């Protein structure tokens, strides 16, 4: 403290009479001031480290990208309310009542096991079935003290994961999973980074059945990353939450109704337990029933918001945008009425809680509104005031302007699913021009539906030359969606000859998806005839699980007839024939009289350690007096792992005193330097008194001794 006090005194001029320029006192004090400064800095750094072990910057990646933060830190699961996790408000909660007591669901135990196993756990069902509540209650039971990551959107989640921030003992919460399955968002690769096997990170997500179904259709592959991720979820991690309670669930609800009459009313509701508690039917009535100016404006605003979600715009919509969109949704007699209330009043009416629960339009920050997904489900099913009407042109235009260059792809997905392919093309081209390299393939899918397949082919060819795999695959899908199979075959042949394996494989896989077995067989025959083993392997890998045995035999025999060892082995590796089919192929090769074909098959059998089948073929060749075939078969048997089979054949020859056959077997054994095996056979021949075999084996051992310079030759014949 003394150096610091002296420094202060100097600054205030109290000791100026001691510190004349150049004086020894001043020099001493200046030196002390430097020491004091260094000590003060050191103590400050130590104190900061003691008070906060982790620097602020280590957590800054969450700010602006994750919700419900505790400063710049992730909160604990137990510290985030159910409503904050987007659990729907129940009847009466807007009036100050708590959420009803949770009624355990039959799938809770399966859900707990799935969460305990880690990875991605997905709850699905209708809107307002209780998915979010079941998921939130489960993570609260199992992981209350774990950190909770609720990303703002898919790209935000990617930024967090790719920042290198280590997540440990963390629950990642993805309510409405489809919002995160966007370009630059969650995909299989990112999930593997986020929650690899054995990781303490668990991802819990929900999705409505209508959205899930969109990823499971053939053309759902337009969002290939999302489709791949959904497909990769194991069945044990797909938890369905049903609309109506089972008998066991109803019994548990009856216990809960004693303390909360809302539970009893929900039990009796025909629409479903959770649907009643979320005021689903009452929200539909709010949207559907009325005949005054305020009702019609409010209804039009709700309808506009529903169509925004149907169109693929998942974010909350600004009130000003709804005001711009709502007029086409007004009934014709009301469009020009002068007594319509202001839009602000209509928004307030639509945002008013129904039965003290949720509202049709849920207010969000910045004057935005998110429509209830329950109403979106009804609209998608055609049981709403929209009655299945198409989304107006003006809505697409306004949303196109509202979207960012990143979010416009999701709008394109919505347009594609609504059969508005020209809007989808416009969205995808904008994303492409903004630098999204994957969007060109989406353009190919959209324009394919518009009949511009020559352009699709050109996109495929350009992508094949540049090595753009994602675009190649989507362009191939577009051709297959629109039955351009002749062009696909032509492209397949061209890329096979050019050695472009991925382009060829993209086309082959699309033909598999379209179940075009004849076309695939043509491609396979083409690659065999043109001696293209890499392409043979590619096409065989695509089709062997899907075509019948007769086709497989035909292709395999055709490969044998090519007399190309690489083609034959590529075919066998992918066909993986059983012993019966292998025997047929060897017989086919034997009839052709080309030992190189047989050698290729035998080499593959040896590589697959199927020495018993080689031994059986050797016997067949012996019976047929095919000496060259026998010698060819002996070569792989003489190797270390096939030696036992060869010894068995040699003993059988000794038993029958078949010296001619024994000669071939013994030569094969000798070629591998196995003198011990020859002596073992000699001893066996003496035991069974096979004179001819004994004499031959004595001779070959003597010759071996002579060639090796052994001074003690064996018995002379």
ABEGO torsion letter per residue (X at the ends): XAAAAAAAAAAAGAAAAABBBGBAAAAAAAAAAAAAAAAAAAAAAAAAAAABABBAAAAAAABGABBGBBEABBBBAAABBAAAAGBBBBBGAAAGBBBBBBBBBAAAAAAAAAAAAEEBBBBBEBBGAGAAAAAAAAAAAABAABBBBBBABAAAAAAAAAAGBBBBGBBBBBBGAAAABBBGBBBAAAAAAABBBGBABBBBBBBBAAAAAAAABAAAAABAAAAAAAAABBAAABBBBBABBBAAAAAAAAAAAAABAAAAAAAABAAEAAAAAAGAAAAAAAAABEBBAAAAAAAAAAAAAAAAAAAGBABBBBAAAAAAAAAAABBAAAAABAABBBAAAAAAAAABBBGGBBBABBBBBGGBBBBBAAAAAAAAAGBBAAGGBBBBAAAAAAAAAABBAAAAAAAAAAAAAAGBAAAAAAAAAAAAAAGBAAAAAAAAAAAAAAGBAAAAAAAAAAAAAAGBAAAAAAAAAAAAAAGBAAAAAAAAAAAAAAGBAAAAAAAAAAAAAAGBAAAAAAAAAAAAAAGBAAAAAAAAAAAAAABBAAAAAAAAAAAAAAGBAAAAAAAAAAAGBBAAAAAAAAAAAAAAGBAAAAAAAAAAAAAAGBAAAAAAAAAAAAAAGBAAAAAAAAAAAABAAAAAAAAAAAAAAAAAGBAAAAAAAAAAAAAAGBAAAAAAAAAAAAAAGBAAAAAAAAAAAAAAAAAAGBABBBBBX
